Amino acid sequence: MAITPYHATTFNLSSSPNRFTSIARTGFVSYPTLFNPYKLDAIFSSTLLSLSSKRKQSRKLFNVTSAVAPAETTAEFDEMVSGTQRKYYMLGGKGGVGKTSCAASLAVKFANNGHPTLVVSTDPAHSLSDSFAQDLTGGTLVPVEGPLSPLFALEINPEKAREEFRDVSKKNGGTGVKDFMDGMGLGMLADQLGELKLGELLDTPPPGLDEAIAISKVIQFLELQEYNMFTRIVFDTAPTGHTLRLLSLPDFLDASIGKILKLRQKISSATSAIKNVFGQEETRQDASDKLEKLRERMIKVRELFRDTNSTEFVIVTIPTIMAISESSRLRASLTKENVPVKRLIVNQILPPSASDCKFCAMKRKDQTRAIDMIRNDPELSSLLLVQAPLVDVEIRGVPALQFLGDIIWK
Ligand SMILES: Nc1ncnc2c1ncn2[C@@H]1O[C@H](COP(=O)(O)OP(=O)(O)OP(=O)(O)O)[C@@H](O)[C@H]1O
């Protein structure tokens, strides 16, 4: 019989609460967990624990070691979780490799380890809602039910935001622009650009503008007193290309704002007719101050991405040559941008098996080859290699994410 240690269906991942209760009645759950206020999760996690020790036993029994990687490395989660200073984790990589699942499971793990956590998706094609099996749309912070400490999720859709912006700009002939931009934390840009046909500018947006909207929204939230509590921020980023644009964006905006400020200086020294375009002296001064603030905020973002003490970019990949090649290029670009990278998650690795079908044997060989490639890749070989197994159900909902998180983030 094939051994599938990560056979999640065995762990009742998709079970109803009643089935958990019946597990409890059969004595599968250790006594103290019944006092936990989050009973279902407690029962669930202790069931997982109990089954995970069974898993270890069955490994011993059949002397099964990981087929693709003899030496198991851990993610060194202790280091990730230690300290109450705010830390940012950005998970990125090729499309479909499991960025969202890894980001969501990390956020759940942080929250279960005492960190009030915010998980943010800046991917225009969001899947956080699907991953948490909860509606997180709406562009604002939504509490996620289940973890032991507060966990909030935020899905930002920059494309949609841009669409909305264009609509408002058309409908109101530009007058609603400022309100909308204020809402996005970019009000000061609107002040400056409102009269410069910003709507037209958005028809051919400069690279990174969508990400600008996403980033400024997050920063705006984090500046609010009520969101001071978050000590871990996990970003589920868009696929590689977008991420790189996002990283270079603060520079871009900084440069743009610089241009705008220069333009303003020129205008303010011009005739009164032109002065009317920007309003009275006081208003102009106020707008300049706001613009400076935006510039400062962008500089903060740029520094944040590069701050080894507070930020880490975690690359997520799968064991295929194509995904690994892209990860290697991503690492090179991140190094160029001075973004700290320490961990590489290789997701969806076939779990060990005593007897392989032909397809599995081939697939396993293929994966082994891909993992060897990582070990010989100059960009990737120095990273902490964390292996995550392919599980046999879709990872959806907090209990399932907790299950995945406990496997990956050790
Ligand atoms: N270790 C795993 N075992 C089994 N299924 C997985 C695993 N990791 C991810 N998946 C599944 O793969 C699919 C894609 O995962 P996910 O949405 O996390 O990837 P992504 O990289 O965020 O994708 P996108 O680039 O489209 O946003 C999902 O159905 C998810 O449940």
The ligand as an SDF file (V2000), in Angstrom:
LIG
                    3D

 31 33  0  0  0  0  0  0  0  0999 V2000
    0.9440   22.1010   -1.1920 N   0  0  0  0  0  0  0  0  0  0  0  0
   -0.1840   22.0400   -1.8830 C   0  0  0  0  0  0  0  0  0  0  0  0
   -0.8570   20.8710   -2.0140 N   0  0  0  0  0  0  0  0  0  0  0  0
   -1.9930   20.7990   -2.7200 C   0  0  0  0  0  0  0  0  0  0  0  0
   -2.5480   21.8390   -3.3610 N   0  0  0  0  0  0  0  0  0  0  0  0
   -1.9170   23.0300   -3.2800 C   0  0  0  0  0  0  0  0  0  0  0  0
   -0.7160   23.1890   -2.5390 C   0  0  0  0  0  0  0  0  0  0  0  0
   -0.3340   24.4840   -2.6370 N   0  0  0  0  0  0  0  0  0  0  0  0
   -1.2430   25.0890   -3.3980 C   0  0  0  0  0  0  0  0  0  0  0  0
   -2.1900   24.2370   -3.7970 N   0  0  0  0  0  0  0  0  0  0  0  0
   -3.3470   24.5050   -4.6530 C   0  0  0  0  0  0  0  0  0  0  0  0
   -2.8760   25.0550   -5.8890 O   0  0  0  0  0  0  0  0  0  0  0  0
   -3.7710   26.0550   -6.3590 C   0  0  0  0  0  0  0  0  0  0  0  0
   -3.0170   27.3590   -6.5560 C   0  0  0  0  0  0  0  0  0  0  0  0
   -2.5730   27.7720   -5.2690 O   0  0  0  0  0  0  0  0  0  0  0  0
   -2.4800   29.3020   -4.8770 P   0  0  0  0  0  0  0  0  0  0  0  0
   -3.7250   30.0130   -5.2380 O   0  0  0  0  0  0  0  0  0  0  0  0
   -2.0160   29.3380   -3.4690 O   0  0  0  0  0  0  0  0  0  0  0  0
   -1.3240   29.7280   -5.8570 O   0  0  0  0  0  0  0  0  0  0  0  0
   -0.8440   31.2010   -6.2940 P   0  0  0  0  0  0  0  0  0  0  0  0
    0.5970   31.0860   -6.5980 O   0  0  0  0  0  0  0  0  0  0  0  0
   -1.2430   32.1780   -5.2740 O   0  0  0  0  0  0  0  0  0  0  0  0
   -1.6890   31.3960   -7.5910 O   0  0  0  0  0  0  0  0  0  0  0  0
   -1.8990   32.7770   -8.4280 P   0  0  0  0  0  0  0  0  0  0  0  0
   -0.5920   33.1200   -9.0290 O   0  0  0  0  0  0  0  0  0  0  0  0
   -2.9180   32.3670   -9.4430 O   0  0  0  0  0  0  0  0  0  0  0  0
   -2.3900   33.7840   -7.4440 O   0  0  0  0  0  0  0  0  0  0  0  0
   -4.8880   26.1340   -5.3320 C   0  0  0  0  0  0  0  0  0  0  0  0
   -5.9600   25.3610   -5.7630 O   0  0  0  0  0  0  0  0  0  0  0  0
   -4.2680   25.5640   -4.0680 C   0  0  0  0  0  0  0  0  0  0  0  0
   -5.2200   24.9710   -3.2130 O   0  0  0  0  0  0  0  0  0  0  0  0
  1  2  1  0
  2  3  1  0
  2  7  2  0
  3  4  2  0
  4  5  1  0
  5  6  2  0
  6  7  1  0
  6 10  1  0
  7  8  1  0
  8  9  2  0
  9 10  1  0
 10 11  1  0
 11 12  1  0
 11 30  1  0
 12 13  1  0
 13 14  1  0
 13 28  1  0
 14 15  1  0
 15 16  1  0
 16 17  2  0
 16 18  1  0
 16 19  1  0
 19 20  1  0
 20 21  2  0
 20 22  1  0
 20 23  1  0
 23 24  1  0
 24 25  2  0
 24 26  1  0
 24 27  1  0
 28 29  1  0
 28 30  1  0
 30 31  1  0
M  END
$$$$
